[in-house]
């Protein structure tokens, strides 16, 4: 994948996270504060816990830090997959956000 292709796909992922937060805030009582600074989105939950998603441009990866740990994702041609076999990004983000918010939350591309 070229650097431009990576940036296009990674930017689309960050935008999807922002849009999902807006939808979740409209449809639930989760009250997720999301802030984007450059290639990083920080989700802050009502209990003040955070999930941070940031781009690692030199590695062409997306990293996520949550209470459950730190995770690295590479684009496999169809979706962002965990580099250690832990699954697809949005599925994993949904699990981590559900755990941290204390209610079911769904993120998708």
Secondary structure, DSSP 8 states (H G I E B T S, - for coil): --HHHHHHHHHHHHHHHHHHHHHHHHHSS---EEEEETTEEEEE-TTS-EEEEEEEGGGTEEEEEETTEEEEEEE-SSSEEETTS--BHHHHHHHHHHHHHTS------
